[in-house]
Amino acid sequence: MKYALIAVVVAAITVFAVQNNTPTTIRFFAWNASEVPLAALILGSMALGILLVGVPLGLGRWWLRSRVRSLEGRLSAAEKRLDERSAGPTPSSPSREDARGDWPPGA
């Protein structure tokens, strides 16, 4: 399904480029380009816009994913410590009563 959608988009871009090949002059400050196809101008502008928006969004998503992984690791470690604490003392460790002994002496 994904490849079919990509094929449809590529076909639409190809038809757009073939139907809009009128030569156009571009002027920007002192820079001048003549005989540039209109489709190249539009598609180039679109690609530049995707880069200007997509790169910062991609970097933000990457940072958030790494932060989520880090926090998931910390949560897992905290849950493990909590489970160990709630399990109670191990049989080999002395309890409070064993360490205290008889107090006061002779009682």
matplotlib code that plots the C-alpha trace (Angstrom):
import matplotlib.pyplot as plt

x = [0.0, 2.8, 4.5, 1.3, 0.9, 4.5, 3.9, 0.7, 2.6, 5.5, 3.2, 1.4, 4.7, 5.7, 2.5, 2.8, 6.4, 5.5, 2.4, 4.2, 7.4, 7.0, 10.3, 10.2, 12.6, 13.6, 14.8, 16.0, 17.9, 20.9, 20.6, 18.8, 18.0, 16.2, 14.7, 13.9, 11.0, 8.0, 7.7, 11.4, 10.8, 7.7, 9.2, 12.5, 10.6, 8.6, 11.7, 13.4, 10.3, 10.2, 13.9, 13.4, 10.5, 11.3, 14.9, 14.0, 10.9, 13.0, 15.6, 12.9, 11.4, 14.8, 15.5, 12.1, 12.5, 15.9, 14.5, 11.6, 14.0, 16.1, 13.1, 11.7, 15.1, 14.9, 11.3, 12.2, 15.1, 12.9, 10.2, 12.8, 14.0, 10.5, 9.7, 12.9, 11.9, 8.3, 9.5, 10.8, 14.1, 15.9, 16.2, 20.0, 19.8, 19.2, 15.9, 15.6, 14.6, 17.7, 20.0, 18.3, 18.6, 17.1, 16.7, 16.9, 19.2, 17.7, 14.1]
y = [0.0, 2.4, 1.8, 2.4, 5.8, 6.7, 5.7, 7.9, 10.9, 10.4, 10.1, 13.3, 15.2, 14.0, 15.1, 18.5, 18.9, 18.0, 20.3, 23.3, 23.5, 27.2, 29.1, 31.6, 34.4, 34.6, 37.8, 38.0, 41.2, 41.3, 37.7, 36.9, 33.5, 33.2, 30.3, 28.3, 25.9, 26.8, 23.3, 23.3, 26.6, 25.3, 21.9, 23.5, 25.9, 23.0, 20.9, 23.9, 24.4, 20.7, 20.9, 24.1, 22.6, 18.9, 19.0, 20.9, 18.7, 15.6, 16.7, 17.5, 14.0, 12.4, 14.3, 13.4, 9.7, 9.6, 11.4, 8.9, 5.9, 7.4, 8.0, 4.5, 3.1, 5.1, 4.1, 0.4, 0.7, 2.5, -0.2, -2.9, -1.2, -0.8, -4.5, -5.5, -3.3, -4.6, -8.2, -7.8, -8.8, -11.9, -14.9, -14.5, -10.9, -10.4, -8.8, -5.9, -8.2, -10.3, -7.3, -5.8, -8.8, -8.6, -5.1, -4.1, -6.8, -9.2, -8.3]
z = [0.0, 0.9, -2.5, -4.3, -2.6, -3.5, -7.1, -7.3, -5.8, -8.2, -11.2, -10.1, -9.8, -13.3, -14.9, -13.1, -14.4, -18.0, -18.1, -16.5, -18.4, -19.4, -19.2, -16.4, -15.3, -11.6, -10.1, -6.5, -5.5, -7.9, -8.9, -12.2, -13.7, -17.0, -18.8, -15.7, -16.1, -13.9, -12.6, -11.5, -9.7, -7.8, -7.0, -5.9, -3.6, -2.2, -1.5, 0.2, 2.4, 3.3, 4.3, 6.3, 8.2, 8.2, 9.6, 12.8, 13.3, 12.8, 15.2, 17.8, 17.4, 17.7, 20.9, 22.4, 21.5, 23.2, 26.2, 26.4, 26.2, 29.0, 31.2, 30.5, 31.7, 34.8, 35.5, 35.0, 37.4, 40.0, 39.6, 40.1, 43.3, 44.6, 43.9, 45.8, 48.8, 48.9, 48.8, 52.3, 53.9, 52.6, 55.0, 55.2, 56.5, 60.2, 61.3, 63.7, 66.5, 66.0, 66.0, 69.1, 71.3, 74.8, 76.0, 78.8, 80.0, 82.4, 81.4]

ax = plt.figure().add_subplot(projection="3d")
ax.plot(x, y, z, "-o")
ax.set_aspect("equal")
plt.show()
